[in-house]
């Protein structure tokens, strides 16, 4: 088993153990060739986890969800409320690097 897979499985174990988060990776590529990754989430998984997952796996904080399920919310005073939204368990979500198409 390669190291990336071991790290991935260990991370999933820790996340599911401590936060009761579950997800399924749909696009099983450690380096997405199209700048996007797709996955489903289980019940109780929130946008905070999804945003962190996308940023970590895409290697950038400059990304977006293709269906806008999660967004960073900024208050009128300029403070961030974090990544918010209402994901649905079992639905496939896709996040993509914002500048990928410009880099081609």
C-alpha positions as CSV (number, residue, x, y, z in Angstrom):
1,X,0.0,0.0,0.0
2,X,1.5,3.3,-0.9
3,X,2.1,6.1,1.6
4,X,-0.6,8.4,0.3
5,X,-3.2,5.8,0.7
6,X,-2.0,4.9,4.2
7,X,-2.2,8.6,5.2
8,X,-5.6,9.0,3.6
9,X,-7.0,5.9,5.4
10,X,-5.5,7.1,8.7
11,X,-7.1,10.5,8.3
12,X,-10.5,9.1,7.5
13,X,-10.3,6.9,10.6
14,X,-9.4,9.8,12.8
15,X,-12.1,12.1,11.3
16,X,-14.8,9.4,11.5
17,X,-13.8,8.5,15.0
18,X,-13.8,11.9,16.5
19,X,-16.4,13.8,14.5
20,X,-18.6,11.1,13.1
21,X,-17.8,12.3,9.6
22,X,-18.2,10.0,6.6
23,X,-17.6,10.6,3.0
24,X,-16.8,8.7,-0.2
25,X,-14.2,9.9,-2.7
26,X,-15.7,9.8,-6.2
27,X,-12.7,11.0,-8.2
28,X,-9.9,8.9,-6.8
29,X,-7.0,10.9,-8.0
30,X,-4.3,12.2,-5.6
31,X,-3.4,14.9,-8.2
32,X,-6.6,15.8,-10.0
33,X,-5.8,16.4,-13.7
34,X,-8.8,18.6,-14.3
35,X,-8.3,20.7,-11.1
36,X,-11.4,19.2,-9.5
37,X,-12.3,16.5,-6.9
38,X,-15.7,15.0,-6.3
39,X,-16.9,13.3,-3.2
40,X,-20.1,12.5,-1.2
41,X,-20.6,13.2,2.5
42,X,-22.5,11.4,5.2
43,X,-25.1,12.8,7.6
44,X,-23.7,15.3,10.0
45,X,-20.8,16.4,7.8
46,X,-20.8,20.2,7.5
47,X,-19.3,22.8,5.2
48,X,-16.4,23.5,7.5
49,X,-15.1,19.9,7.0
50,X,-15.8,20.0,3.2
51,X,-14.0,23.3,2.7
52,X,-11.0,22.0,4.7
53,X,-11.0,18.8,2.6
54,X,-11.1,20.7,-0.7
55,X,-8.3,23.1,0.4
56,X,-6.1,20.3,1.6
57,X,-6.6,18.0,-1.4
58,X,-6.5,20.7,-4.1
59,X,-3.5,22.3,-2.4
60,X,-5.0,25.8,-2.5
61,X,-7.4,28.1,-0.7
62,X,-8.5,29.5,-4.0
63,X,-11.3,27.0,-5.0
64,X,-15.0,26.8,-5.4
65,X,-17.9,24.3,-5.2
66,X,-19.5,23.8,-8.6
67,X,-23.0,24.0,-7.1
68,X,-22.1,26.7,-4.5
69,X,-23.1,24.4,-1.6
70,X,-20.5,25.9,0.7
71,X,-19.2,29.5,0.8
72,X,-17.1,31.6,3.1
73,X,-19.5,34.0,4.9
74,X,-18.2,37.5,5.7
75,X,-20.1,39.7,8.0
76,X,-20.7,43.4,7.2
77,X,-17.9,44.4,9.6
78,X,-15.5,42.2,7.6
79,X,-15.2,39.2,10.0
80,X,-15.6,35.7,8.6
81,X,-18.1,33.3,9.9
82,X,-16.2,30.5,8.3
83,X,-17.4,28.1,5.6
84,X,-21.2,27.7,5.7
85,X,-23.9,26.0,3.8
86,X,-26.2,23.0,4.0
87,X,-24.7,19.9,2.4
88,X,-27.0,16.9,1.8
89,X,-25.8,13.4,2.8
90,X,-25.2,11.1,-0.2
91,X,-25.1,13.9,-2.8
92,X,-22.0,14.2,-5.0
93,X,-20.1,17.5,-4.5
94,X,-17.3,18.8,-6.6
95,X,-14.8,21.5,-5.8
96,X,-12.3,22.9,-8.3
97,X,-9.3,25.2,-8.1
98,X,-10.5,28.7,-9.2
99,X,-7.4,29.4,-11.3
100,X,-6.9,26.0,-13.0
101,X,-8.4,26.9,-16.4
102,X,-6.3,30.1,-16.4
103,X,-3.1,28.0,-15.9
104,X,-3.6,25.8,-19.0
